[in-house]
Amino acid sequence: MKGMNAVKQSKTDRSIVINRILYGGLVLAAAWNLLFSEDYGSAAANMGIALIFDPFNPSVSWDQRPLYQRAWLIVHLCIGLGFFLMALITK
């Protein structure tokens, strides 16, 4: 039993690292779209997709998360929605 928990723990740790890498890459892609091509639609899409890859531990429920994690994700969502609104306004 002890060995199975270690395997499960390392698998969870790897998935968190992969999620953080993908999250960061998509946020950087959104910044690239915003700064260099001024494409608000693509920036909004990348920010929205980045939320799929939770940079924190995805196995923790929303109610159990610390306040700073919930605030981070809500601010991220608001920025993505702002990019979406800018895409609608500028077209």
C-alpha positions in Angstrom: 0.0 0.0 0.0 2.8 2.4 0.9 4.3 2.1 -2.6 1.0 2.8 -4.3 0.6 6.0 -2.5 4.1 7.2 -3.5 3.3 6.4 -7.1 0.0 8.3 -6.9 1.6 11.2 -5.2 4.4 11.6 -7.8 1.8 11.3 -10.6 -0.2 14.1 -9.0 3.0 16.2 -8.6 3.9 15.7 -12.3 0.4 16.8 -13.4 0.6 19.9 -11.3 4.0 20.8 -12.9 2.6 20.1 -16.4 -0.5 22.2 -15.7 1.7 25.1 -14.5 3.8 24.9 -17.7 0.8 24.8 -19.9 -1.0 27.6 -17.9 2.1 29.8 -18.2 2.6 29.1 -21.9 -1.0 30.1 -22.7 -0.8 33.2 -20.6 2.4 34.1 -22.4 0.7 33.4 -25.7 -2.1 35.8 -24.7 0.4 38.5 -23.8 2.1 37.9 -27.2 -1.2 38.3 -29.0 -2.0 41.4 -27.1 1.3 43.2 -27.3 2.6 42.3 -30.7 -0.5 41.6 -32.9 -3.1 43.5 -30.9 -5.5 40.6 -31.3 -7.9 40.8 -28.4 -9.9 37.8 -29.6 -6.9 35.4 -29.6 -5.7 36.9 -26.3 -9.1 36.2 -24.7 -9.2 32.7 -26.1 -5.7 31.9 -24.7 -6.6 33.3 -21.3 -9.8 31.3 -21.3 -8.1 28.1 -22.3 -5.3 28.7 -19.7 -7.9 28.4 -16.9 -8.4 24.8 -17.9 -4.9 24.1 -16.7 -5.3 25.0 -13.1 -1.9 26.3 -11.9 -2.7 25.2 -8.3 -3.6 21.7 -7.1 -6.7 20.8 -9.2 -7.8 18.1 -6.7 -8.6 20.7 -4.0 -12.2 21.9 -4.2 -13.0 25.6 -4.5 -14.2 25.9 -0.9 -10.9 24.4 0.4 -8.6 26.7 -1.6 -6.8 29.6 0.1 -8.1 33.0 -0.6 -5.1 34.1 -2.7 -5.7 31.2 -5.1 -9.4 32.0 -5.5 -8.6 35.7 -6.0 -5.9 34.8 -8.6 -8.3 32.7 -10.6 -11.1 35.3 -10.4 -8.8 38.1 -11.5 -7.5 35.9 -14.4 -11.1 35.3 -15.5 -11.9 39.0 -15.3 -8.9 39.8 -17.4 -9.9 37.2 -20.0 -13.4 38.6 -20.1 -12.0 42.1 -20.5 -10.0 41.0 -23.5 -13.2 39.4 -24.9 -15.1 42.6 -24.5 -12.3 44.6 -26.1 -12.5 42.2 -29.0 -16.2 42.9 -29.4 -15.7 46.7 -29.1 -12.8 47.0 -31.5 -14.5 45.0 -34.4 
